[in-house]
Amino acid sequence: MTFFIGTFENKVDKKGRVSVPATFRQMLADQPFQGIVIFRSYRADALEAAGMDFMRRLHKSMSSNLDLFSDEHDDLATAILADSHQLSFDGDGRILLPPALIAHAQISDRAAFVGKGDLFQVWNPATLEEKKQEARDRAKAKKLTITLDREGENG
């Protein structure tokens, strides 16, 4: 099962190639498709990325919870599935980011990879730092906490 954590910053070359962090690639090593699925975030100036297994689970969840021909299903399928790109890893663990995705995330010579559990995001590093500070400030202001699931504990 994939689980992405941490933040990594890598160089983007003039062709739009960037190395996916080794720890992220290791999480995807057992999947038949050796690469990632990536799409524009509709919530931020960033890219959302995951393995094909996550995309299948996402589609199954959409199909189970939304009427197939509803506006909601159509909107999500268009915003996520129709906008997705399958990007294979090259021999050096790099992907080639399409120009439209680079423009959406305002990525130039560096990209930040941010683990979010089941998926990860790709950001312009400067934009990411602003977003992280905003998230910390909101969490602090709301005094957010979470109860840890007891699953896996002995006794």
C-alpha positions as CSV (number, residue, x, y, z in Angstrom):
1,M,0.0,0.0,0.0
2,T,1.3,3.4,-0.9
3,F,1.9,6.1,1.7
4,F,3.7,9.3,0.7
5,I,5.3,11.5,3.4
6,G,7.8,14.3,3.5
7,T,8.8,17.2,1.2
8,F,11.5,17.0,-1.4
9,E,12.7,19.7,-3.8
10,N,14.2,18.7,-7.2
11,K,15.6,20.5,-10.2
12,V,13.4,20.8,-13.4
13,D,15.4,20.8,-16.6
14,K,14.6,22.9,-19.7
15,K,12.6,20.1,-21.2
16,G,10.4,19.8,-18.1
17,R,12.0,16.6,-16.8
18,V,12.1,16.2,-13.0
19,S,13.2,13.3,-10.8
20,V,10.4,11.9,-8.6
21,P,11.9,11.4,-5.1
22,A,13.3,7.9,-4.6
23,T,11.1,7.2,-1.6
24,F,8.0,8.0,-3.7
25,R,9.2,5.7,-6.5
26,Q,9.7,2.9,-4.0
27,M,6.1,3.2,-2.9
28,L,5.0,2.6,-6.5
29,A,7.5,-0.1,-7.3
30,D,5.0,-3.0,-7.0
31,Q,2.5,-1.5,-9.4
32,P,2.2,-2.7,-13.0
33,F,2.5,0.9,-14.4
34,Q,5.9,2.2,-13.5
35,G,5.1,5.9,-13.3
36,I,2.5,8.2,-11.8
37,V,-0.8,9.6,-12.7
38,I,-0.9,13.4,-12.4
39,F,-3.5,16.1,-12.8
40,R,-4.1,19.8,-12.0
41,S,-5.4,20.4,-8.5
42,Y,-8.7,22.2,-8.6
43,R,-8.1,23.5,-5.1
44,A,-4.6,24.9,-5.4
45,D,-2.0,26.1,-7.8
46,A,-0.4,22.6,-7.6
47,L,-0.5,19.2,-9.2
48,E,-2.0,16.1,-7.6
49,A,-0.2,12.8,-8.2
50,A,-0.7,9.1,-7.3
51,G,-0.2,5.6,-8.5
52,M,-2.7,3.9,-10.7
53,D,-4.1,1.9,-7.8
54,F,-5.2,5.2,-6.1
55,M,-6.8,6.4,-9.3
56,R,-8.8,3.1,-9.6
57,R,-10.0,3.5,-6.0
58,L,-10.9,7.1,-6.7
59,H,-12.9,6.1,-9.7
60,K,-14.6,3.3,-7.8
61,S,-15.5,5.7,-5.0
62,M,-16.9,8.2,-7.5
63,S,-19.0,5.6,-9.2
64,S,-20.3,4.1,-6.0
65,N,-21.2,7.4,-4.4
66,L,-22.4,9.5,-7.3
67,D,-25.0,8.8,-10.0
68,L,-23.1,8.0,-13.2
69,F,-24.8,10.7,-15.3
70,S,-25.1,13.3,-12.6
71,D,-23.5,16.7,-12.9
72,E,-21.4,16.0,-9.8
73,H,-20.0,12.8,-11.3
74,D,-19.4,14.6,-14.6
75,D,-17.7,17.5,-12.9
76,L,-15.3,15.3,-10.9
77,A,-14.6,13.0,-13.8
78,T,-13.8,15.9,-16.0
79,A,-11.7,17.8,-13.4
80,I,-9.7,14.7,-12.4
81,L,-9.9,11.8,-14.8
82,A,-10.1,13.6,-18.1
83,D,-7.3,16.0,-17.0
84,S,-5.0,13.2,-15.8
85,H,-1.7,12.2,-17.5
86,Q,0.1,8.9,-17.1
87,L,3.8,9.7,-16.9
88,S,6.3,6.9,-17.0
89,F,9.6,6.9,-15.1
90,D,12.6,7.1,-17.3
91,G,15.8,5.2,-16.5
92,D,16.8,7.9,-14.0
93,G,13.4,8.0,-12.2
94,R,12.3,11.2,-14.0
95,I,9.0,12.2,-15.5
96,L,8.3,14.7,-18.2
97,L,5.8,17.3,-17.0
98,P,3.5,18.5,-19.8
99,P,3.6,22.3,-20.4
100,A,0.0,22.8,-19.3
101,L,0.7,21.2,-15.9
102,I,3.9,23.3,-15.5
103,A,1.9,26.4,-16.2
104,H,-0.9,25.5,-13.8
105,A,1.5,25.0,-10.9
106,Q,3.8,27.9,-12.0
107,I,6.8,25.6,-11.9
108,S,10.1,26.9,-13.3
109,D,13.5,25.5,-12.5
110,R,12.5,23.7,-9.2
111,A,9.6,21.5,-8.1
112,A,8.6,20.5,-4.6
113,F,7.1,17.1,-4.0
114,V,4.8,16.9,-1.0
115,G,3.6,13.7,0.6
116,K,-0.1,13.6,1.5
117,G,-0.6,10.0,2.4
118,D,-2.4,8.2,-0.4
119,L,-1.2,10.8,-2.9
120,F,1.3,13.6,-3.3
121,Q,1.4,17.1,-4.7
122,V,3.9,18.9,-6.9
123,W,4.3,22.7,-6.2
124,N,6.4,25.7,-7.1
125,P,8.6,25.7,-3.9
126,A,7.9,29.4,-3.1
127,T,4.1,28.9,-3.4
128,L,4.4,25.8,-1.2
129,E,6.1,27.6,1.6
130,E,3.2,30.2,1.7
131,K,0.7,27.4,1.6
132,K,2.4,25.5,4.4
133,Q,2.5,28.6,6.6
134,E,-1.2,29.3,6.0
135,A,-2.0,25.7,6.9
136,R,0.0,25.8,10.1
137,D,-1.7,29.2,11.0
138,R,-5.2,27.8,10.4
139,A,-4.5,24.6,12.4
140,K,-3.1,26.6,15.3
141,A,-6.0,29.1,15.2
142,K,-8.6,26.3,15.1
143,K,-6.6,24.2,17.7
144,L,-7.0,21.2,15.4
145,T,-6.3,17.8,16.9
146,I,-7.0,14.3,15.8
147,T,-7.7,11.1,17.8
148,L,-5.3,8.4,16.9
149,D,-6.9,5.2,15.7
150,R,-6.2,2.3,18.1
151,E,-5.9,-0.1,15.2
152,G,-2.8,-2.2,15.5
153,E,-2.3,-1.7,19.3
154,N,-1.7,-4.7,21.5
155,G,-4.3,-5.1,24.2
